[in-house]
Amino acid sequence: MSGTCAACDCELDENPIKVTVGGNTVEVCCDDCAQALREADASQAQASGH
């Protein structure tokens, strides 16, 4: 039913975590992947802001 984690490509369970990255909502498998995507998104936004 669910797909795969946007960060690590693991199979998602029935309760994926939704994270907004670059204006798009993606689903991840755990808090660690969610945090990694948030940090990557913040770095990208900061880099393009300069």
N, C-alpha and C positions, 0 to 999 in steps of 0.2 A: 504494500500500500504506500508506504513512505518511500523516499528515494535514498540517496546517500548524503553523508555529511559534506557540507560545502568546504570544509577545511581539510578533512583527512580521508574522505571517500569511504568511511565505514558505513555499514547499513544503519539507518535510523530506526529507532524503536517507535512505539506508539506515542511517545511524548517528546518529540524533538524540541530543541530550544530555538526560538526564532531570533535572528539578529539582523539589524538593518545595516547594510554595507553599501555605501555609494548610492543611497536612495532606493536600493532593492532589498527586499526581505528574503533572507536565506535561512535554511534550517541546518543546525549542527547537532552532533550527538551528545556533547557534554559541555560543561562550563569552561574547561580548558580550551576547547576549540572556539567557543564563543568569545573568550577573552583574546585569543590569538587573532581572530578576525577583526575585533574592535580595535586592537592595537595596530594592525596592518592598515585599517581604514583611516585611523587617526594620522598615521605616518604619511599616507598617500595625500590626505587633505592638507596636511602641513606642507608637504613638498610642493604641491601644486599652487599653494597660496603665496609662494615667494616668487 
